[in-house]
Amino acid sequence: MQHIKVSLISLIGLIFTLHAEPYQLGHGVSVNDALNVGGYFSSELESNHQSNSFTLDDVAVMAYGDINPMFSYLAELEAVGFYHKNFSDGSEESHKKFHAERIYGDLWMADSINVRFGKQITPIGYWNLEPINVLRDTTSNPLYSMLLFPKFLTGLDLNGYVPQTQGVRYHLFGQHNRDLDEEYINIPNSHFFGLALENEISMEWSSSGSIGEYITKTNQRTRFIQAGTKYDDTQWQFLAEGLIAKSEYPEQAQTYAFSGYAQAMYRYTQEHAVISRFEYFNDHHTDYKDTIFILGYSYRPWYPVSLKGEYQWHSQNDENRALFSLSVLF
């Protein structure tokens, strides 16, 4: 995708002059039903055995709206690693190119069948469905959600509630083409198909599962099965997800990878919460194995503003680190 040459600051300034409704932090600027504009940023301080650094990590702008009762859209452009400063050696770097994170349309046909087309979040599990830092409860992401399946797909997702059931939702998704922006995807591929199901057991409990297959640009074919569960009663939240994958490589033996996590969060007030997470990751192909324990704290003075801190203990001792972040949704 070509470098975004339009000045985002000028564009946002123009939209602010056009909108008629009062602005509320976190809700974007509403011009009309067909055009709402918002954005977010996240910044991060990291301290580990090798260095101390600051990163203005995600800077993004979004546009979304309802064209008519049956069709809506979302477009999101994001620059990752916008600015990075290493305090230990004084080095600086900046990446100000905006990439296509999500550009999709939704065709709402019925409760049982809707169609989403374009570049979108892969509808697997729970964690992957919240890509924006400010909406998550820890600064870091579990390795489970980063390394074992493509986080995005450029294709189709048929989704809806399964008829004759109570709260069972399905996603049948597929991609048979290159990604819209191959510089902005964790696993570039041109073949990715899967099925995901979620069962809303009660107001507090739900469970999910998925199966899928993808082929990378290096002809690695991976098949996976995933399962998860979520409990949230507004004070306590519990999340657990796991995935096992079998990969085949040209002229190499097949290998397996497994990763999972369990996370508990206690909200002792509306603004304050403590979080703990246990992770396990084991990839036989790369021979990388790690066990991680995280203890964190989250403070939300307002819902669109998040200040978080955490410390990570790794079985690989030189990877222990402390993270602090500030993220804001506009």
C-alpha positions in Angstrom: 0.0 0.0 0.0 1.3 3.4 -0.9 2.5 5.7 1.8 -0.5 7.9 3.1 0.3 11.3 1.7 -2.8 13.2 2.9 -2.1 15.1 6.1 -4.1 13.4 8.8 -4.0 16.4 11.0 -5.5 18.6 8.3 -8.1 16.0 7.6 -9.2 15.6 11.2 -9.2 19.4 11.6 -11.6 19.7 8.7 -13.9 17.1 10.1 -14.0 18.8 13.4 -15.2 22.0 11.7 -17.9 20.1 9.9 -19.5 18.0 12.7 -22.6 19.2 14.4 -22.9 17.0 17.5 -21.0 17.7 20.8 -17.7 15.8 21.0 -17.3 13.1 23.6 -14.0 11.5 24.4 -13.9 8.0 23.0 -16.9 8.4 20.7 -15.1 10.1 17.8 -16.5 13.0 15.8 -19.9 12.4 14.2 -20.5 14.2 11.0 -23.7 12.2 10.2 -24.8 8.6 10.3 -22.6 7.7 7.3 -19.4 9.3 8.7 -17.9 9.1 12.1 -14.2 9.7 12.6 -12.1 8.8 15.6 -8.6 7.5 16.5 -6.4 6.3 19.3 -2.8 6.2 20.4 -0.8 4.1 22.8 2.6 4.8 24.4 4.8 2.4 26.3 7.8 2.4 28.7 9.8 -0.8 29.0 12.6 -1.7 31.3 14.5 -5.0 30.9 18.0 -6.4 31.5 19.3 -5.0 28.3 17.7 -1.5 28.0 15.2 1.1 29.0 13.0 2.6 26.3 10.0 4.7 25.4 7.8 4.0 22.4 4.9 5.9 20.9 3.7 2.6 19.6 0.3 2.9 17.9 -1.1 6.0 16.2 -4.4 5.4 14.3 -7.3 7.1 12.7 -10.6 5.5 12.0 -13.7 6.3 9.9 -17.0 4.3 10.2 -20.7 4.7 9.6 -24.0 3.3 8.4 -24.7 3.9 4.7 -28.2 2.4 5.1 -29.9 -0.1 7.5 -28.3 -3.0 5.6 -24.8 -1.7 5.0 -22.0 -0.3 7.3 -18.3 0.1 7.0 -15.1 0.7 8.9 -11.7 1.9 7.8 -8.7 2.1 10.1 -5.1 3.2 9.3 -2.4 2.7 11.8 1.3 3.6 12.2 3.2 1.2 14.5 6.4 2.2 16.2 5.7 5.8 15.4 8.6 6.9 17.6 11.1 4.9 19.7 13.7 6.1 22.1 16.3 3.9 23.7 17.5 5.6 26.8 20.4 3.1 27.4 22.3 4.0 24.2 20.5 7.2 23.1 19.3 5.8 19.8 16.1 6.9 18.2 14.0 5.7 15.3 10.6 6.5 13.8 8.1 4.7 11.5 5.4 7.2 10.4 4.0 5.1 7.5 0.3 4.4 8.0 -0.9 0.9 7.1 -4.3 -0.6 6.4 -5.2 -2.4 9.6 -8.9 -2.8 8.8 -10.9 -1.8 5.8 -14.2 -3.7 5.5 -17.9 -3.5 4.8 -20.8 -5.3 6.6 -23.9 -6.5 4.8 -26.5 -7.1 7.4 -29.0 -9.6 5.9 -30.6 -11.4 8.9 -29.7 -12.6 12.4 -28.6 -15.9 10.9 -26.4 -14.6 8.1 -24.3 -11.5 7.7 -21.4 -10.9 5.3 -18.2 -9.0 6.2 -15.8 -8.4 3.3 -12.4 -6.8 3.2 -9.5 -6.7 5.6 -10.7 -7.6 9.1 -9.8 -9.1 12.4 -9.7 -12.9 12.3 -12.7 -14.0 14.3 -10.9 -16.4 16.6 -11.3 -16.5 20.4 -11.6 -13.5 22.6 -8.2 -11.7 22.8 -7.8 -11.3 19.1 -11.1 -9.5 18.8 -9.8 -6.5 20.8 -6.9 -5.1 18.7 -6.9 -1.6 20.3 -4.6 -1.3 23.4 -6.9 1.0 25.4 -9.7 -1.7 25.4 -7.4 -4.5 26.7 -6.6 -5.0 30.3 -2.8 -5.5 30.0 -0.2 -3.7 28.0 1.2 -6.9 26.5 -0.5 -9.6 24.4 -0.2 -13.3 25.1 2.1 -15.1 22.7 -0.8 -17.3 21.8 -2.5 -14.4 20.0 0.7 -13.2 18.2 2.6 -16.2 16.7 0.3 -19.1 15.8 -2.3 -17.8 13.4 -2.8 -14.7 11.2 -4.4 -11.9 13.2 -6.1 -10.4 10.1 -7.6 -11.8 7.0 -8.4 -10.1 3.7 -11.5 -12.0 2.5 -15.0 -13.0 3.6 -16.6 -13.8 6.9 -20.1 -15.2 6.9 -21.4 -14.9 10.4 -24.6 -14.9 12.5 -26.6 -16.9 15.0 -27.2 -20.5 14.3 -31.0 -21.0 13.8 -32.8 -23.1 16.4 -30.2 -22.5 19.1 -29.9 -20.1 22.0 -26.9 -17.8 21.7 -24.7 -19.9 19.4 -22.9 -17.7 16.9 -20.8 -18.8 14.0 -18.0 -17.4 11.7 -17.2 -19.1 8.4 -14.2 -17.2 7.0 -11.8 -17.5 4.1 -9.1 -15.8 2.2 -7.6 -17.0 -1.1 -5.6 -14.0 -2.1 -2.8 -11.8 -0.8 -3.3 -9.5 2.2 -4.4 -6.0 1.5 -1.3 -4.7 3.2 1.4 -7.4 3.6 3.6 -5.1 5.6 1.0 -5.1 8.3 0.2 -8.7 9.2 2.0 -11.0 11.5 1.8 -14.1 9.1 1.6 -13.1 5.4 -0.4 -15.7 3.5 -2.6 -16.2 0.5 -4.7 -19.2 1.8 -6.6 -19.0 5.1 -9.9 -20.8 5.9 -11.6 -21.5 9.1 -14.8 -22.0 11.2 -15.3 -20.4 14.7 -18.2 -20.9 17.1 -19.2 -19.1 20.3 -21.8 -20.3 22.7 -23.3 -17.6 25.0 -24.1 -19.9 27.9 -25.4 -17.2 30.2 -25.0 -13.4 30.8 -21.7 -14.1 32.4 -20.3 -17.3 30.8 -19.4 -18.1 27.2 -17.2 -20.6 25.4 -15.6 -20.6 22.0 -13.8 -22.9 19.6 -12.3 -22.8 16.1 -10.5 -24.8 13.5 -8.6 -23.5 10.5 -5.8 -23.9 8.0 -3.4 -21.4 6.4 -0.5 -21.5 4.0 2.3 -18.9 4.3 4.3 -17.3 1.6 7.1 -19.8 2.3 4.7 -22.7 1.7 4.3 -23.6 5.4 0.9 -25.3 5.8 -0.5 -25.1 9.3 -3.7 -26.6 10.6 -4.9 -25.6 14.1 -7.7 -26.2 16.6 -8.5 -23.6 19.3 -10.7 -23.4 22.4 -11.5 -20.8 25.0 -13.9 -19.7 27.7 -14.8 -16.3 29.3 -16.5 -15.3 32.5 -17.4 -11.7 33.4 -19.7 -10.6 36.2 -18.5 -6.9 36.1 -16.3 -7.4 39.2 -14.4 -10.6 38.3 -13.3 -11.6 34.8 -11.7 -14.9 33.8 -10.3 -15.7 30.4 -8.6 -18.8 29.2 -7.6 -19.8 25.6 -5.4 -22.5 24.1 -4.4 -23.5 20.6 -2.5 -26.5 19.1 -1.1 -26.4 15.6 0.5 -28.9 13.2 2.7 -27.4 10.5 4.1 -29.0 7.4 7.2 -27.6 5.6 8.7 -28.3 2.2 11.2 -31.1 2.5 10.9 -31.1 6.3 9.2 -33.2 8.9 6.0 -31.9 10.3 6.1 -30.2 13.7 3.7 -29.1 16.4 3.2 -26.0 18.4 1.1 -25.3 21.5 0.3 -22.1 23.4 -2.3 -21.0 25.9 -3.0 -18.6 28.7 -5.3 -18.1 31.7 -6.0 -14.6 33.0 -7.9 -13.4 36.0 -8.9 -9.8 36.7 -10.5 -8.3 39.8 -12.1 -4.8 39.5 -12.2 -3.5 43.1 -13.6 -0.2 41.8 -14.9 1.0 38.4 -11.5 2.6 37.8 -9.0 0.2 39.4 -8.3 -3.4 38.7 -5.5 -6.0 39.3 -4.7 -8.6 36.7 -2.7 -11.8 36.7 -1.9 -14.1 33.7 -0.1 -17.3 33.2 1.1 -18.2 29.7 2.8 -21.2 28.1 4.3 -21.3 24.6 6.1 -24.2 22.9 7.0 -24.2 19.2 9.0 -27.3 18.2 9.9 -25.9 14.7 11.6 -22.8 16.1 12.7 -24.6 19.3 11.3 -21.7 21.3 9.7 -22.5 24.7 8.6 -20.1 27.4 6.5 -20.0 30.5 5.4 -16.5 31.6 3.7 -15.1 34.7 2.4 -11.6 34.7 1.1 -9.4 37.5 -0.5 -6.1 36.4 -2.5 -3.1 37.4 -5.0 -1.1 35.4 -6.4 2.4 36.1 -9.1 4.0 34.0 -10.0 7.5 35.1 -12.4 7.5 32.2 -13.2 4.5 30.0 -11.4 5.8 26.9 -8.2 6.5 28.9 -6.1 3.6 30.2 -3.0 3.6 32.4 -1.5 0.2 32.9 1.6 -1.4 34.5 2.8 -5.0 34.6 5.8 -7.1 35.4 6.6 -10.3 33.5 8.6 -13.3 34.8 9.8 -15.5 32.1 11.3 -19.0 32.3 13.9 -17.5 30.0 15.4 -15.2 32.7 16.9 -12.6 30.4 13.4 -11.8 29.1 12.0 -10.5 32.4 10.7 -7.0 31.9 8.5 -4.2 33.3 5.9 -2.4 31.1 3.9 0.8 31.6 1.5 2.2 29.1 -0.8 5.1 28.5 -3.4 4.7 25.8 -6.3 7.0 24.7 -9.3 6.4 22.5 -10.6 9.6 20.8 
